[in-house]
């Protein structure tokens, strides 16, 4: 079985850390990457500070195949993501002539220094065309630089999505009336027999239908089905509410 591609997400913004804004980009990316078969290993939120961003990029770039950043790419004083990423990759920030030309064409006489800041990127960055939004996505050494505005973030990622397609995970779900303490031995026995299984156990308090939701995942559908059969044979039949 080939090694899973791994990913990390760096969420950038003082507004996230202060609680003024709730991040929805990382949860969106969690779901999308899981469906693509990419293993998301870490999410980190950092302030709008160049060295904090640079340190996160250095760390994530060394540890993961793919790195996604969210936020800090606008025209204002606190938009320092490009500078932080460039420093983390030991590159200069340059004003990209192609992006500058597009901005000048779009804004005409209304162009100013703040708007031209949108053309500043790490030297050697890749421009990924985006026909729907008209402004390219910037990528550099496996770091994909995305905006913080959720609508734009999601559109940008969906435009890139095909780049990351891999072998998806197969998911099976079991709902049981028994609590975790009563079924722990069965979960341990299943993991002993299927050590590569991703087995999750999620209690639900106060739900009249079930007490615990169990999830079984693997990129091998036959492995998941065999593990499911094994677990169902161990669980008391009367404790099983349903499977999905």
C-alpha positions in Angstrom: 0.0 0.0 0.0 1.4 3.4 -1.0 2.2 6.0 1.7 -0.6 8.5 2.4 0.1 12.0 1.4 0.1 14.2 4.5 -1.0 17.8 5.0 -0.9 20.6 7.5 -3.1 23.7 7.7 -1.8 27.1 9.0 -4.6 29.5 9.9 -3.3 33.1 10.1 -5.0 35.9 11.8 -5.2 37.8 15.1 -9.0 37.9 14.7 -9.1 34.1 15.0 -6.9 34.0 18.1 -8.9 36.8 19.7 -12.3 35.1 19.1 -13.6 38.0 16.9 -14.0 35.6 14.0 -14.6 31.9 14.0 -12.5 29.9 11.6 -14.5 27.7 9.2 -11.8 27.2 6.6 -9.9 24.5 8.5 -13.0 22.4 9.2 -13.9 22.7 5.5 -10.4 21.5 4.5 -10.6 18.6 7.0 -13.6 17.2 5.2 -12.3 17.9 1.7 -8.9 16.3 2.3 -10.4 13.3 4.0 -12.6 12.7 0.9 -9.6 13.0 -1.3 -7.5 10.5 0.7 -5.1 13.0 2.1 -4.2 12.6 5.7 -4.4 15.9 7.5 -2.0 15.8 10.4 -2.1 19.2 12.1 -3.9 22.5 12.2 -2.1 25.5 13.7 -3.3 29.1 14.2 -0.8 31.9 14.3 -1.0 35.7 14.7 -0.3 38.2 11.9 3.4 38.2 12.6 6.0 37.5 10.0 8.4 35.4 12.1 5.5 33.3 13.6 4.3 32.5 10.1 7.8 31.8 8.9 8.5 29.4 11.8 5.2 27.5 11.1 6.0 27.3 7.4 9.5 25.9 8.1 8.1 23.3 10.4 5.1 22.2 8.3 7.1 22.2 5.1 9.6 19.8 6.6 7.0 17.5 8.0 4.1 17.3 5.5 3.7 16.8 1.8 1.2 19.6 1.4 0.8 22.8 3.4 -2.2 25.1 3.1 -2.4 28.6 4.6 -5.6 30.6 5.3 -5.7 34.4 5.7 -3.5 37.4 5.6 -3.2 37.9 1.8 -5.1 41.2 1.4 -3.9 44.8 0.9 -3.8 46.1 4.5 -1.1 46.5 7.1 -1.7 43.2 8.9 -1.6 41.1 5.7 1.9 39.7 6.1 1.4 36.1 5.0 3.4 36.5 1.8 6.3 37.9 3.7 6.1 35.2 6.4 6.0 32.4 3.8 8.8 33.8 1.8 11.0 34.1 5.0 10.0 30.5 5.9 11.1 29.3 2.5 14.3 31.5 2.4 13.0 33.4 -0.5 12.6 37.1 -1.3 9.3 38.8 -1.8 9.0 40.1 -5.3 6.3 42.1 -7.2 5.1 39.6 -9.9 4.8 41.4 -13.2 2.0 39.3 -14.5 -0.2 39.9 -11.4 0.7 43.6 -11.4 -0.4 43.9 -15.0 -3.7 42.2 -14.3 -4.3 44.5 -11.3 -3.4 47.7 -13.3 -5.8 46.5 -16.1 -8.6 45.8 -13.6 -8.3 48.9 -11.5 -7.2 51.4 -14.1 -6.8 54.8 -12.6 -8.0 53.6 -9.2 -4.8 51.5 -8.8 -2.8 52.4 -5.7 0.0 51.0 -3.5 -2.4 49.0 -1.3 -3.9 47.2 -4.3 -0.5 46.6 -5.9 0.5 44.8 -2.7 -1.6 41.9 -4.0 1.1 41.3 -6.6 3.8 40.7 -4.0 4.6 36.9 -3.8 7.5 34.7 -2.8 10.2 34.7 -5.5 9.7 31.7 -7.8 6.1 31.1 -6.8 3.8 29.2 -9.1 0.7 31.0 -10.4 -2.3 28.6 -10.7 -4.9 30.0 -13.0 -8.4 30.4 -11.8 -10.9 31.1 -14.6 -13.9 31.5 -12.2 -12.3 34.1 -9.8 -9.9 35.7 -12.4 -7.0 36.0 -9.9 -4.4 33.2 -9.7 -3.8 31.1 -6.6 -0.2 31.3 -5.4 1.8 28.1 -4.5 5.4 27.7 -3.6 7.3 24.5 -2.7 4.1 22.7 -1.8 2.7 25.6 0.2 -0.7 26.7 -1.2 -1.6 30.2 -0.1 -5.3 30.8 0.2 -7.4 33.8 1.3 -9.1 33.9 4.7 -12.6 34.9 3.4 -14.5 31.6 3.6 -16.3 32.0 0.3 -13.1 32.7 -1.5 -11.1 30.1 0.4 -13.6 27.4 -0.6 -13.8 28.5 -4.3 -10.0 28.6 -4.5 -9.6 25.1 -3.0 -12.3 23.6 -5.2 -10.4 25.0 -8.2 -7.3 23.1 -7.0 -9.0 20.0 -5.8 -8.1 17.7 -8.6 -4.4 18.2 -7.8 -4.8 16.3 -4.6 -7.0 13.3 -5.6 -5.7 10.0 -4.1 -7.2 6.8 -2.8 -10.2 7.8 -0.6 -10.9 6.3 2.8 -13.8 3.8 3.2 -15.9 4.6 6.2 -18.3 2.3 8.1 -20.2 3.4 11.2 -21.8 1.4 14.1 -24.2 2.9 16.6 -24.4 1.1 19.9 -26.5 1.5 23.1 -23.6 0.4 25.3 -21.2 2.9 26.8 -17.5 2.9 26.1 -16.7 1.1 29.3 -18.8 -1.9 28.3 -17.4 -2.2 24.8 -13.8 -1.2 25.3 -12.6 -4.8 25.4 -14.3 -5.5 22.0 -12.7 -2.4 20.5 -9.3 -3.5 21.8 -9.7 -7.0 20.4 -10.7 -5.6 17.0 -7.6 -3.3 16.9 -5.4 -6.3 17.9 -6.8 -8.2 14.9 -6.8 -5.3 12.6 -3.9 -3.0 13.6 -4.0 -0.8 10.5 -7.7 0.1 11.1 -8.6 3.6 12.0 -11.1 3.0 14.8 -12.9 5.9 16.4 -15.3 5.9 19.5 -17.5 8.9 20.1 -19.9 9.0 23.1 -23.2 10.9 22.8 -24.6 12.0 26.1 -28.4 12.2 26.6 -29.3 10.7 23.2 -32.2 8.3 23.5 -31.2 6.4 20.4 -27.5 5.5 21.0 -24.7 5.9 23.5 -21.6 5.6 21.3 -20.9 6.1 17.6 -18.0 3.9 16.3 -16.2 4.6 13.0 -14.1 2.2 11.1 -11.8 3.6 8.3 -9.2 2.3 5.9 -8.2 2.9 2.3 -8.8 -0.8 1.7 -12.5 -1.5 1.5 -12.1 -5.2 2.1 -10.1 -4.6 5.2 -12.8 -2.3 6.6 -15.5 -4.9 5.9 -13.6 -7.7 7.6 -13.0 -5.5 10.6 -16.6 -4.6 10.7 -17.7 -8.2 10.7 -15.2 -9.0 13.5 -16.5 -6.1 15.7 -20.2 -6.9 15.1 -19.5 -10.5 16.1 -18.1 -9.3 19.4 -20.7 -6.7 20.3 -23.9 -8.0 22.0 -26.5 -8.1 19.2 -29.0 -6.2 21.4 -26.6 -3.3 21.8 -26.4 -2.5 18.1 -28.8 0.2 17.0 -27.7 0.3 13.3 -24.7 0.3 11.0 -23.9 2.6 8.1 
